[in-house]
Amino acid sequence: MKPIDYTKRQSQIIDVLKAEEIDFLMVPPSINFFYLFKGYLGLSERLICGVLSSEEETTLIAPSFEKENMIIQTTFEDVVTWKEEENPYQILKNALPSKPKKLALEPSTPFEVYTRLKKQFPEASFQDASPIINKFRTVKSEEEIQRMIKASEDTAAGIASALEVIKAGQTELEILKIVQEQMTLNSGEMGWALVQIDENSAVPHGKPSNKKLKQDSVILIDAGTTCDHYFADITVTSVHGKPSKEFLDVYAIVEEANNIALEISKTGIPAEQVDFAARGVIDDAGFGKYFTHRLGHGLGLQVHEEPYIVRGNKEPLVEGNVHTDEPGIYIPGKFGIRIEDDVLVGEKSKRLVEFDRYLWK
């Protein structure tokens, strides 16, 4: 796979800082730090902060004992360091190339960090950097798409493999472990899973339990693994044995909604229209009250990110967006059916992976 071009990402953000006359973007450890500077760092009480400047300078401040780790893990070739007995915010202030008038903060920046920055820069204005960063994060590059395709392929294969080996009498929790193991065998990375059986599958995102699989049970598996930290998110609903006519009838409705959403999802279409299209199929079939969540969400370095495919989101989809397509019908006391794919938006959108979902055959 092609390496991620972090320099390009930083340059894109710097161009926006210049255009909007923002002096600095402050990025403590977070998903956005990883996106911009490569390092997958944990947030702690010790200040670590990446800084992008409209003057085209990049700065990283970190504890002195972490310097070597920072150089190894991130894109920075040098680090401004501080000792345990020093005030890191004062050192950060002294390290900046100019006195800021306007600062943008990474959106998950802790309030404590904000207040201590505000104390150092009392005359500066602060703003949320979400619009700046998300403008680029929501449009996936070729390198990102390669990773997400692999994650989706490994997830689909792992779910299919798990369904081949599970047995009646196993619990949701036991099957969950099997799904995770099968995905990891493919990807080499950790996976997550949600497993729900029979009436439990009628509770969207219900907690896995000790409920046991039986012959002809409905089983819903919502799972994903990663590739270089990029997520897949796929849901398969199947039957351990022979499906009932009611199951097949409801499944056909959800499948049609899933397919219609894929057709509607394309460059220039408002995100909410994709939700409306899928929901219309389910409403027309008389099951509207059983479709209780949005159609989908963006996908990438996080399982849930922009764009959200939901009523009220009138932002047009753009080429390179990746979102889930996951209509569902959940009938209390009986079963739930959700079909979830990961969709790459274009003039003609496509699933990141195609696979046989009729796994009860």
C-alpha positions as CSV (number, residue, x, y, z in Angstrom):
1,M,0.0,0.0,0.0
2,K,1.1,3.6,-0.6
3,P,2.2,5.4,2.5
4,I,0.1,8.2,3.9
5,D,1.3,11.7,2.8
6,Y,1.2,13.6,6.2
7,T,3.1,16.6,4.7
8,K,0.3,17.1,2.2
9,R,-2.3,17.0,5.0
10,Q,-0.4,19.6,7.0
11,S,0.0,21.8,3.9
12,Q,-3.8,21.7,3.2
13,I,-4.6,22.8,6.8
14,I,-1.9,25.5,6.7
15,D,-3.5,26.9,3.5
16,V,-6.8,27.2,5.3
17,L,-5.2,28.9,8.3
18,K,-3.7,31.5,6.0
19,A,-7.0,32.1,4.2
20,E,-8.9,32.5,7.4
21,E,-6.2,34.5,9.1
22,I,-5.8,32.0,11.9
23,D,-2.3,32.1,13.4
24,F,-2.1,28.6,14.9
25,L,-3.9,25.3,15.1
26,M,-3.3,23.5,18.5
27,V,-3.7,19.7,18.4
28,P,-3.2,17.7,21.6
29,P,-3.1,13.8,21.3
30,S,-6.3,12.7,19.5
31,I,-7.6,11.1,16.4
32,N,-6.8,14.4,14.6
33,F,-3.3,14.4,15.9
34,F,-2.8,10.9,14.4
35,Y,-4.4,12.2,11.1
36,L,-2.0,15.1,10.9
37,F,1.2,13.9,12.6
38,K,1.0,10.1,12.5
39,G,1.6,9.5,16.2
40,Y,-1.1,7.5,18.0
41,L,-0.6,9.0,21.4
42,G,-2.6,8.8,24.6
43,L,-3.9,11.9,26.3
44,S,-2.5,12.5,29.8
45,E,-2.0,15.3,32.3
46,R,1.4,16.1,30.7
47,L,1.1,18.5,27.9
48,I,1.8,17.1,24.4
49,C,0.7,19.4,21.6
50,G,1.3,19.6,17.9
51,V,1.1,23.1,16.4
52,L,0.5,24.1,12.8
53,S,1.3,27.8,11.9
54,S,0.0,30.0,9.2
55,E,3.7,30.9,8.8
56,E,4.2,27.3,7.6
57,E,6.0,26.1,10.7
58,T,5.2,23.0,12.6
59,T,6.0,22.6,16.3
60,L,5.6,19.7,18.8
61,I,5.9,20.3,22.5
62,A,6.3,17.3,24.8
63,P,8.0,16.3,28.1
64,S,11.7,16.0,27.8
65,F,11.8,12.3,28.6
66,E,9.4,11.6,25.7
67,K,11.5,13.3,23.1
68,E,12.9,10.2,21.5
69,N,9.5,8.5,21.5
70,M,8.0,11.5,19.8
71,I,10.6,11.5,17.0
72,I,10.1,7.8,16.4
73,Q,6.3,7.9,16.5
74,T,5.4,11.2,14.8
75,T,6.4,13.2,11.7
76,F,8.3,15.7,13.8
77,E,12.1,15.7,13.4
78,D,12.6,17.8,16.5
79,V,10.7,18.5,19.7
80,V,10.4,21.5,22.0
81,T,10.7,19.9,25.4
82,W,9.8,20.8,29.0
83,K,11.1,19.4,32.3
84,E,8.8,18.2,35.0
85,E,9.3,21.2,37.2
86,E,8.6,23.7,34.4
87,N,5.4,25.3,33.1
88,P,4.9,23.7,29.6
89,Y,2.4,26.3,28.6
90,Q,4.9,29.1,29.1
91,I,7.5,27.1,27.1
92,L,5.0,26.6,24.3
93,K,4.3,30.3,24.3
94,N,8.0,31.1,24.0
95,A,8.4,28.6,21.2
96,L,5.8,30.1,18.9
97,P,7.2,32.2,16.1
98,S,4.8,35.1,16.7
99,K,2.2,36.4,19.1
100,P,-1.2,34.9,18.2
101,K,-4.3,36.9,17.6
102,K,-6.5,33.9,16.6
103,L,-6.1,30.3,17.6
104,A,-8.0,27.2,16.5
105,L,-8.3,24.2,18.9
106,E,-8.7,20.6,17.9
107,P,-12.3,19.8,18.9
108,S,-11.6,17.2,21.6
109,T,-9.1,19.5,23.4
110,P,-9.7,19.1,27.2
111,F,-11.1,22.2,28.9
112,E,-8.1,22.3,31.2
113,V,-5.8,22.7,28.2
114,Y,-8.0,25.5,26.8
115,T,-8.0,27.4,30.1
116,R,-4.3,27.2,30.5
117,L,-3.7,28.3,26.9
118,K,-6.2,31.1,27.4
119,K,-4.1,32.2,30.4
120,Q,-1.0,32.4,28.3
121,F,-2.8,34.2,25.4
122,P,-5.4,36.4,27.1
123,E,-5.8,38.7,24.1
124,A,-6.2,35.9,21.5
125,S,-9.5,34.6,20.2
126,F,-10.2,30.9,20.2
127,Q,-12.3,28.8,17.7
128,D,-13.3,25.3,17.1
129,A,-11.1,23.6,14.4
130,S,-13.7,21.0,13.5
131,P,-14.7,22.6,10.2
132,I,-11.1,23.0,9.1
133,I,-10.0,19.5,9.9
134,N,-13.3,17.7,8.8
135,K,-13.2,19.3,5.4
136,F,-10.2,17.1,4.6
137,R,-10.9,14.1,6.8
138,T,-14.3,13.4,5.3
139,V,-12.8,13.1,1.8
140,K,-10.7,10.0,1.7
141,S,-7.5,9.8,-0.4
142,E,-6.5,6.8,-2.5
143,E,-4.2,5.7,0.3
144,E,-7.0,5.8,2.8
145,I,-9.5,4.0,0.5
146,Q,-7.0,1.2,0.0
147,R,-6.8,0.6,3.7
148,M,-10.6,0.8,4.2
149,I,-11.2,-1.7,1.4
150,K,-8.8,-4.2,3.0
151,A,-10.5,-3.7,6.4
152,S,-13.9,-4.3,4.8
153,E,-12.7,-7.4,3.0
154,D,-11.1,-8.8,6.2
155,T,-14.3,-8.0,8.2
156,A,-16.7,-9.7,5.7
157,A,-14.4,-12.7,5.5
158,G,-14.2,-13.0,9.2
159,I,-17.9,-12.8,9.8
160,A,-18.5,-15.5,7.1
161,S,-15.8,-17.7,8.6
162,A,-17.4,-17.3,12.1
163,L,-20.8,-18.3,10.8
164,E,-19.4,-21.5,9.4
165,V,-18.0,-22.7,12.7
166,I,-20.4,-21.5,15.3
167,K,-22.7,-24.1,17.0
168,A,-26.0,-24.3,18.7
169,G,-25.5,-23.9,22.4
170,Q,-22.9,-21.2,22.2
171,T,-23.7,-17.8,23.7
172,E,-23.6,-14.3,22.2
173,L,-20.4,-13.6,24.2
174,E,-18.7,-16.8,23.0
175,I,-19.7,-16.2,19.4
176,L,-18.4,-12.6,19.7
177,K,-14.9,-13.9,20.6
178,I,-15.0,-16.2,17.5
179,V,-15.9,-13.3,15.2
180,Q,-13.1,-11.2,16.6
181,E,-10.6,-14.1,16.3
182,Q,-11.6,-14.8,12.7
183,M,-11.3,-11.1,11.6
184,T,-7.9,-10.8,13.3
185,L,-6.7,-13.9,11.5
186,N,-7.4,-12.0,8.2
187,S,-6.3,-8.5,9.2
188,G,-3.6,-9.1,11.8
189,E,-5.2,-6.3,13.8
190,M,-7.8,-6.1,16.6
191,G,-11.4,-6.3,15.7
192,W,-14.7,-5.4,17.5
193,A,-18.0,-7.2,17.3
194,L,-21.6,-7.1,18.5
195,V,-23.6,-10.4,18.4
196,Q,-27.3,-10.6,19.1
197,I,-29.5,-13.7,18.8
198,D,-33.3,-14.0,18.2
199,E,-35.3,-11.4,20.1
200,N,-32.1,-9.7,21.3
201,S,-31.4,-8.7,17.7
202,A,-34.5,-6.5,17.9
203,V,-32.7,-4.1,20.2
204,P,-30.3,-2.1,18.1
205,H,-26.8,-2.1,19.6
206,G,-27.9,-4.2,22.6
207,K,-25.3,-5.6,24.9
208,P,-24.1,-9.2,24.1
209,S,-25.2,-11.7,26.8
210,N,-25.2,-15.3,27.7
211,K,-28.2,-16.0,25.4
212,K,-27.6,-19.2,23.5
213,L,-27.8,-19.9,19.8
214,K,-30.4,-22.5,18.8
215,Q,-31.3,-24.3,15.6
216,D,-33.0,-21.9,13.3
217,S,-32.0,-18.9,15.4
218,V,-31.7,-15.4,13.9
219,I,-28.2,-14.1,14.5
220,L,-27.1,-10.5,13.9
221,I,-23.4,-9.7,13.8
222,D,-22.2,-6.1,13.6
223,A,-18.4,-6.1,13.4
224,G,-15.3,-4.5,12.1
225,T,-11.5,-4.8,12.0
226,T,-9.0,-2.2,10.9
227,C,-6.1,-1.6,8.5
228,D,-3.5,0.9,9.7
229,H,-6.2,2.3,12.1
230,Y,-8.9,2.7,9.4
231,F,-12.1,1.0,10.3
232,A,-14.7,-1.2,8.6
233,D,-18.2,-1.5,9.9
234,I,-20.4,-4.3,8.5
235,T,-23.5,-5.9,9.7
236,V,-24.7,-9.4,8.6
237,T,-28.0,-10.8,9.7
238,S,-28.4,-14.6,9.1
239,V,-30.1,-17.7,10.4
240,H,-28.4,-20.7,12.0
241,G,-30.4,-23.2,10.0
242,K,-33.6,-22.6,8.0
243,P,-35.1,-19.1,7.8
244,S,-38.8,-18.6,8.4
245,K,-41.0,-17.1,5.7
246,E,-41.5,-14.0,8.0
247,F,-37.7,-13.6,8.2
248,L,-37.3,-13.9,4.5
249,D,-40.1,-11.4,3.8
250,V,-38.6,-8.8,6.2
251,Y,-35.1,-9.4,5.0
252,A,-36.2,-8.7,1.4
253,I,-37.6,-5.3,2.5
254,V,-34.4,-4.3,4.3
255,E,-32.3,-5.5,1.4
256,E,-34.3,-3.4,-1.0
257,A,-33.8,-0.4,1.2
258,N,-30.1,-1.0,1.4
259,N,-29.9,-1.3,-2.4
260,I,-32.0,1.9,-3.0
261,A,-29.7,3.8,-0.7
262,L,-26.7,2.7,-2.6
263,E,-28.3,3.9,-5.9
264,I,-29.2,7.3,-4.4
265,S,-25.9,7.9,-2.7
266,K,-23.7,9.8,-5.1
267,T,-21.8,13.1,-5.6
268,G,-24.0,16.1,-5.0
269,I,-26.9,14.4,-3.3
270,P,-27.8,15.9,0.1
271,A,-27.0,13.3,2.8
272,E,-30.5,13.3,4.1
273,Q,-31.9,12.2,0.8
274,V,-30.1,8.9,1.1
275,D,-31.8,8.3,4.4
276,F,-35.2,9.3,3.0
277,A,-34.8,6.9,0.1
278,A,-34.1,3.8,2.3
279,R,-36.7,4.9,4.9
280,G,-39.3,5.3,2.1
281,V,-39.0,1.6,1.1
282,I,-39.5,0.5,4.7
283,D,-42.3,2.9,5.3
284,D,-44.1,1.8,2.2
285,A,-43.9,-1.8,3.3
286,G,-45.6,-0.9,6.6
287,F,-42.6,-1.3,8.9
288,G,-41.6,2.4,9.3
289,K,-42.1,2.3,13.1
290,Y,-39.5,-0.5,13.3
291,F,-36.7,1.5,11.6
292,T,-35.6,3.5,14.6
293,H,-32.2,5.0,13.8
294,R,-30.5,7.0,11.0
295,L,-29.4,5.3,7.9
296,G,-25.7,5.7,8.4
297,H,-22.6,7.6,9.4
298,G,-19.2,8.4,8.0
299,L,-16.3,6.0,8.5
300,G,-12.6,6.3,8.6
301,L,-10.2,6.7,11.5
302,Q,-13.3,6.5,13.7
303,V,-16.2,4.1,13.4
304,H,-18.6,7.1,13.6
305,E,-17.6,10.4,12.0
306,E,-19.0,12.8,9.4
307,P,-20.9,12.7,7.1
308,Y,-24.0,11.5,9.0
309,I,-26.7,10.1,6.8
310,V,-29.7,11.4,8.6
311,R,-32.7,13.7,8.3
312,G,-31.6,17.3,8.6
313,N,-28.2,16.9,7.1
314,K,-28.6,18.8,3.9
315,E,-24.8,18.9,3.1
316,P,-24.2,17.4,-0.4
317,L,-22.1,14.2,-0.5
318,V,-18.8,14.6,-2.3
319,E,-16.5,12.2,-4.1
320,G,-14.3,10.4,-1.6
321,N,-16.9,10.4,1.3
322,V,-17.2,6.9,2.9
323,H,-20.4,6.2,4.8
324,T,-22.4,3.2,6.1
325,D,-25.6,2.1,4.5
326,E,-27.5,0.3,7.3
327,P,-31.3,0.1,7.2
328,G,-32.9,-2.1,9.7
329,I,-36.3,-3.4,10.9
330,Y,-36.5,-4.4,14.6
331,I,-39.6,-6.3,15.6
332,P,-39.8,-6.5,19.5
333,G,-40.0,-9.9,20.9
334,K,-39.2,-11.5,17.5
335,F,-36.0,-10.5,15.7
336,G,-34.2,-7.6,14.1
337,I,-32.6,-7.4,10.7
338,R,-29.9,-4.9,9.7
339,I,-27.9,-5.0,6.5
340,E,-24.9,-2.7,6.7
341,D,-22.4,-2.0,4.0
342,D,-19.5,0.6,3.7
343,V,-20.1,2.8,0.7
344,L,-17.5,4.9,-1.3
345,V,-19.3,8.0,-2.8
346,G,-18.7,8.9,-6.4
347,E,-20.7,9.6,-9.5
348,K,-21.8,6.0,-9.1
349,S,-21.2,5.0,-5.5
350,K,-20.0,1.5,-4.7
351,R,-19.6,-0.9,-1.8
352,L,-16.1,-1.3,-0.5
353,V,-16.6,-5.0,-0.5
354,E,-19.2,-7.3,-2.2
355,F,-19.9,-10.7,-0.7
356,D,-22.6,-13.4,-0.4
357,R,-24.9,-12.4,2.4
358,Y,-27.3,-15.4,2.1
359,L,-25.2,-17.4,4.4
360,W,-28.0,-19.6,5.6
361,K,-28.1,-21.5,2.3
